[in-house]
Amino acid sequence: MKKFLLYIIRWQLSTPILAVVTGWMAWMGYWWAAAVANLVGACIFFWVDRWIFCKERG
């Protein structure tokens, strides 16, 4: 249950981060901005998800 709650918090934090990147990159067009935002999100949240779902973590 603890991992699930951490994941929900992580999910909620991803929204404003990706929104800021999308807004900042909007000059590129919506599709390109969304693609860049998703790449940035993947680079950040891969590590967060890895930490959340790490078996060694209590």
Backbone as JSON Lines, residues from 0, in Angstrom:
{"i":0,"aa":"M","n":[0.82,-1.2,0.0],"ca":[0.0,0.0,0.0],"c":[0.87,1.26,0.0]}
{"i":1,"aa":"K","n":[2.0,1.2,0.72],"ca":[2.91,2.35,0.79],"c":[3.47,2.69,-0.59]}
{"i":2,"aa":"K","n":[3.84,1.66,-1.34],"ca":[4.36,1.9,-2.7],"c":[3.28,2.51,-3.58]}
{"i":3,"aa":"F","n":[2.07,2.05,-3.43],"ca":[0.97,2.59,-4.22],"c":[0.74,4.08,-3.92]}
{"i":4,"aa":"L","n":[0.77,4.44,-2.64],"ca":[0.59,5.84,-2.26],"c":[1.74,6.71,-2.79]}
{"i":5,"aa":"L","n":[2.96,6.21,-2.72],"ca":[4.09,6.95,-3.29],"c":[3.93,7.13,-4.79]}
{"i":6,"aa":"Y","n":[3.44,6.09,-5.45],"ca":[3.22,6.16,-6.89],"c":[2.14,7.19,-7.23]}
{"i":7,"aa":"I","n":[1.08,7.25,-6.45],"ca":[0.03,8.25,-6.68],"c":[0.59,9.66,-6.52]}
{"i":8,"aa":"I","n":[1.4,9.87,-5.5],"ca":[2.02,11.18,-5.3],"c":[2.92,11.51,-6.48]}
{"i":9,"aa":"R","n":[3.71,10.56,-6.92],"ca":[4.59,10.74,-8.07],"c":[3.79,11.09,-9.31]}
{"i":10,"aa":"W","n":[2.7,10.41,-9.5],"ca":[1.84,10.65,-10.66],"c":[1.31,12.08,-10.65]}
{"i":11,"aa":"Q","n":[0.88,12.54,-9.49],"ca":[0.36,13.9,-9.37],"c":[1.46,14.94,-9.59]}
{"i":12,"aa":"L","n":[2.65,14.68,-9.15],"ca":[3.75,15.62,-9.34],"c":[4.19,15.7,-10.8]}
{"i":13,"aa":"S","n":[3.95,14.64,-11.56],"ca":[4.36,14.67,-12.97],"c":[3.54,15.66,-13.79]}
{"i":14,"aa":"T","n":[2.3,15.89,-13.42],"ca":[1.43,16.78,-14.19],"c":[1.96,18.2,-14.28]}
{"i":15,"aa":"P","n":[2.26,18.87,-13.16],"ca":[2.77,20.24,-13.31],"c":[4.13,20.31,-13.99]}
{"i":16,"aa":"I","n":[4.97,19.32,-13.76],"ca":[6.29,19.33,-14.39],"c":[6.14,19.23,-15.91]}
{"i":17,"aa":"L","n":[5.33,18.3,-16.37],"ca":[5.14,18.15,-17.82],"c":[4.39,19.34,-18.41]}
{"i":18,"aa":"A","n":[3.48,19.93,-17.65],"ca":[2.76,21.11,-18.14],"c":[3.71,22.29,-18.34]}
{"i":19,"aa":"V","n":[4.64,22.47,-17.42],"ca":[5.61,23.56,-17.55],"c":[6.48,23.34,-18.78]}
{"i":20,"aa":"V","n":[6.97,22.14,-18.98],"ca":[7.8,21.85,-20.15],"c":[7.01,22.04,-21.43]}
{"i":21,"aa":"T","n":[5.78,21.56,-21.45],"ca":[4.94,21.72,-22.64],"c":[4.68,23.19,-22.93]}
{"i":22,"aa":"G","n":[4.38,23.97,-21.91],"ca":[4.15,25.4,-22.1],"c":[5.38,26.13,-22.59]}
{"i":23,"aa":"W","n":[6.53,25.75,-22.03],"ca":[7.78,26.39,-22.4],"c":[8.18,26.06,-23.84]}
{"i":24,"aa":"M","n":[7.82,24.85,-24.29],"ca":[8.19,24.39,-25.63],"c":[7.07,24.57,-26.65]}
{"i":25,"aa":"A","n":[6.0,25.25,-26.28],"ca":[4.83,25.37,-27.17],"c":[5.15,26.03,-28.5]}
{"i":26,"aa":"W","n":[6.2,26.85,-28.54],"ca":[6.58,27.49,-29.79],"c":[6.92,26.47,-30.87]}
{"i":27,"aa":"M","n":[7.24,25.25,-30.47],"ca":[7.59,24.19,-31.42],"c":[6.35,23.57,-32.06]}
{"i":28,"aa":"G","n":[5.19,23.83,-31.5],"ca":[3.96,23.17,-31.92],"c":[3.56,22.17,-30.85]}
{"i":29,"aa":"Y","n":[2.28,21.89,-30.78],"ca":[1.77,21.05,-29.69],"c":[2.36,19.65,-29.69]}
{"i":30,"aa":"W","n":[2.44,19.01,-30.84],"ca":[2.91,17.63,-30.89],"c":[4.38,17.52,-30.5]}
{"i":31,"aa":"W","n":[5.22,18.43,-31.01],"ca":[6.63,18.4,-30.65],"c":[6.83,18.74,-29.18]}
{"i":32,"aa":"A","n":[6.08,19.71,-28.68],"ca":[6.19,20.08,-27.27],"c":[5.78,18.91,-26.38]}
{"i":33,"aa":"A","n":[4.73,18.2,-26.75],"ca":[4.29,17.04,-25.97],"c":[5.34,15.93,-26.01]}
{"i":34,"aa":"A","n":[5.96,15.73,-27.16],"ca":[7.0,14.71,-27.28],"c":[8.2,15.05,-26.41]}
{"i":35,"aa":"V","n":[8.64,16.3,-26.44],"ca":[9.78,16.72,-25.62],"c":[9.42,16.6,-24.14]}
{"i":36,"aa":"A","n":[8.21,17.02,-23.76],"ca":[7.78,16.92,-22.37],"c":[7.78,15.47,-21.91]}
{"i":37,"aa":"N","n":[7.34,14.57,-22.74],"ca":[7.34,13.15,-22.38],"c":[8.76,12.6,-22.25]}
{"i":38,"aa":"L","n":[9.67,13.05,-23.08],"ca":[11.07,12.63,-22.95],"c":[11.68,13.15,-21.64]}
{"i":39,"aa":"V","n":[11.4,14.39,-21.31],"ca":[11.89,14.96,-20.05],"c":[11.28,14.17,-18.88]}
{"i":40,"aa":"G","n":[9.97,13.93,-18.95],"ca":[9.31,13.16,-17.9],"c":[9.89,11.76,-17.75]}
{"i":41,"aa":"A","n":[10.18,11.12,-18.86],"ca":[10.77,9.77,-18.8],"c":[12.14,9.81,-18.13]}
{"i":42,"aa":"C","n":[12.94,10.81,-18.45],"ca":[14.27,10.94,-17.86],"c":[14.21,11.19,-16.35]}
{"i":43,"aa":"I","n":[13.21,11.9,-15.91],"ca":[13.06,12.18,-14.48],"c":[12.4,11.0,-13.76]}
{"i":44,"aa":"F","n":[11.26,10.57,-14.26],"ca":[10.44,9.64,-13.5],"c":[10.86,8.18,-13.63]}
{"i":45,"aa":"F","n":[11.73,7.86,-14.56],"ca":[12.32,6.52,-14.59],"c":[13.01,6.26,-13.25]}
{"i":46,"aa":"W","n":[13.8,7.25,-12.82],"ca":[14.57,7.09,-11.58],"c":[13.67,7.11,-10.35]}
{"i":47,"aa":"V","n":[12.64,7.92,-10.37],"ca":[11.7,7.97,-9.25],"c":[10.95,6.64,-9.14]}
{"i":48,"aa":"D","n":[10.46,6.13,-10.26],"ca":[9.76,4.85,-10.25],"c":[10.69,3.72,-9.82]}
{"i":49,"aa":"R","n":[11.91,3.78,-10.27],"ca":[12.88,2.76,-9.87],"c":[13.07,2.78,-8.36]}
{"i":50,"aa":"W","n":[13.15,3.98,-7.77],"ca":[13.29,4.09,-6.32],"c":[12.03,3.58,-5.61]}
{"i":51,"aa":"I","n":[10.87,3.93,-6.12],"ca":[9.61,3.5,-5.48],"c":[9.5,1.99,-5.47]}
{"i":52,"aa":"F","n":[9.84,1.35,-6.59],"ca":[9.61,-0.08,-6.73],"c":[10.85,-0.93,-6.46]}
{"i":53,"aa":"C","n":[11.88,-0.32,-5.89],"ca":[13.1,-1.05,-5.54],"c":[12.78,-2.07,-4.43]}
{"i":54,"aa":"K","n":[13.22,-3.28,-4.62],"ca":[12.92,-4.34,-3.64],"c":[13.67,-4.15,-2.33]}
{"i":55,"aa":"E","n":[14.85,-3.53,-2.36],"ca":[15.64,-3.36,-1.15],"c":[15.08,-2.29,-0.23]}
{"i":56,"aa":"R","n":[14.3,-1.35,-0.79],"ca":[13.77,-0.25,0.01],"c":[12.67,-0.78,0.93]}
{"i":57,"aa":"G","n":[12.66,-0.38,2.19],"ca":[11.69,-0.85,3.17],"c":[10.35,-0.41,2.84]}
